[in-house]
Amino acid sequence: MSEDLSIYAQNCPSRPVVGVIASHWGMLVLGALFEGTLRFSEVRRVVAGISEKMLAQTLQALERNGFVDRKVHPVIPPHVEYTLTPMGLEVSRQARELLDWINGNMVDIMDAQRAYDASR
């Protein structure tokens, strides 16, 4: 593998992809879409707290990188659905595993945070 294509290389083109997938909202949107096709408002309902603007940006970035397929149905008002692509499903599985691990270990994580904060 060329040094320029190593994920650890400063100019590797994978860095922005990591930024999309590993971002706060990217992980949560991927996790939400793991359940199946959702409309914009459904994704927003599942991923509580995300603004419309941030959700639109996140979905666009996931679509640009080949993880999400956006389908517009020609009706009034427009009906737009988001579905994971095969590559998106694969990365979403990984995201869900990490999210599930975090969720299952929150008590220990919060204990570590309290211990750290108390030592400062």
C-alpha positions as CSV (number, residue, x, y, z in Angstrom):
1,M,0.0,0.0,0.0
2,S,1.3,3.4,-0.9
3,E,2.1,5.7,2.0
4,D,-0.3,8.3,0.6
5,L,-3.1,5.7,0.9
6,S,-2.3,4.8,4.5
7,I,-5.1,6.0,6.8
8,Y,-2.4,7.3,9.1
9,A,-0.8,9.5,6.4
10,Q,-1.7,13.1,6.7
11,N,-2.9,13.5,3.1
12,C,-4.7,10.2,2.8
13,P,-8.0,10.6,1.0
14,S,-9.6,8.3,3.6
15,R,-9.4,11.0,6.3
16,P,-12.6,12.8,5.3
17,V,-14.4,9.5,5.0
18,V,-13.3,8.7,8.6
19,G,-14.6,12.1,9.6
20,V,-18.1,11.4,8.1
21,I,-18.4,7.9,9.5
22,A,-16.9,8.5,12.9
23,S,-18.6,11.8,13.5
24,H,-21.2,12.1,16.3
25,W,-24.1,12.4,13.8
26,G,-22.7,10.1,11.2
27,M,-22.5,7.2,13.6
28,L,-26.0,7.8,14.9
29,V,-27.6,8.2,11.4
30,L,-25.8,5.0,10.2
31,G,-27.1,3.3,13.3
32,A,-30.7,4.5,12.6
33,L,-30.6,3.5,9.0
34,F,-29.4,0.0,10.0
35,E,-33.0,-0.7,10.9
36,G,-34.1,-0.1,7.2
37,T,-35.4,2.6,4.8
38,L,-36.5,5.8,6.5
39,R,-37.8,9.1,5.4
40,F,-36.0,12.3,6.5
41,S,-38.5,13.1,9.3
42,E,-38.2,9.5,10.6
43,V,-34.4,9.7,10.7
44,R,-34.7,13.0,12.6
45,R,-37.2,11.4,15.1
46,V,-34.8,8.4,15.7
47,V,-31.7,10.6,16.0
48,A,-33.1,12.9,18.7
49,G,-31.5,16.3,18.9
50,I,-30.2,16.6,15.4
51,S,-31.1,19.8,13.5
52,E,-32.6,19.6,10.1
53,K,-29.5,21.3,8.6
54,M,-27.1,18.9,10.3
55,L,-29.2,15.9,9.3
56,A,-29.3,17.1,5.7
57,Q,-25.5,17.7,5.7
58,T,-24.9,14.3,7.2
59,L,-27.1,12.4,4.8
60,Q,-25.6,14.2,1.9
61,A,-22.0,13.3,3.1
62,L,-23.1,9.7,3.6
63,E,-24.6,9.6,0.1
64,R,-21.6,11.2,-1.5
65,N,-19.3,8.5,0.0
66,G,-21.5,5.7,-1.3
67,F,-23.1,4.7,2.1
68,V,-26.6,6.0,1.6
69,D,-29.0,5.9,-1.4
70,R,-31.5,8.7,-1.6
71,K,-34.7,8.1,-3.5
72,V,-37.1,10.9,-4.4
73,H,-40.7,9.9,-5.1
74,P,-42.4,12.4,-7.5
75,V,-45.4,13.3,-5.4
76,I,-46.5,16.5,-3.7
77,P,-45.1,17.1,-1.2
78,P,-41.9,15.3,-2.2
79,H,-41.4,12.0,-0.5
80,V,-37.7,11.2,0.0
81,E,-36.4,7.9,1.4
82,Y,-32.9,7.0,2.6
83,T,-31.6,3.5,2.4
84,L,-28.2,2.0,3.2
85,T,-26.2,0.8,0.1
86,P,-24.4,-2.6,0.5
87,M,-21.3,-0.7,1.5
88,G,-23.4,1.4,3.9
89,L,-24.9,-1.7,5.4
90,E,-21.4,-3.1,6.1
91,V,-20.1,0.1,7.7
92,S,-23.4,0.5,9.6
93,R,-23.0,-2.9,11.2
94,Q,-19.7,-1.8,12.5
95,A,-21.2,1.5,13.7
96,R,-24.0,-0.3,15.5
97,E,-21.6,-2.7,17.2
98,L,-19.6,0.3,18.6
99,L,-22.8,2.1,19.6
100,D,-24.2,-1.0,21.3
101,W,-20.8,-1.5,23.1
102,I,-20.9,2.1,24.3
103,N,-24.5,1.8,25.4
104,G,-23.7,-1.5,27.3
105,N,-20.7,-0.1,29.0
106,M,-22.0,3.4,30.0
107,V,-22.0,2.6,33.7
108,D,-18.3,1.8,33.6
109,I,-17.6,4.8,31.3
110,M,-19.4,7.1,33.7
111,D,-17.5,5.7,36.7
112,A,-14.2,6.3,34.8
113,Q,-15.4,9.9,34.0
114,R,-16.2,10.6,37.6
115,A,-12.9,9.2,38.8
116,Y,-11.0,11.2,36.3
117,D,-12.9,14.4,37.2
118,A,-12.4,13.8,40.9
119,S,-8.7,13.4,40.5
120,R,-8.4,16.9,38.8
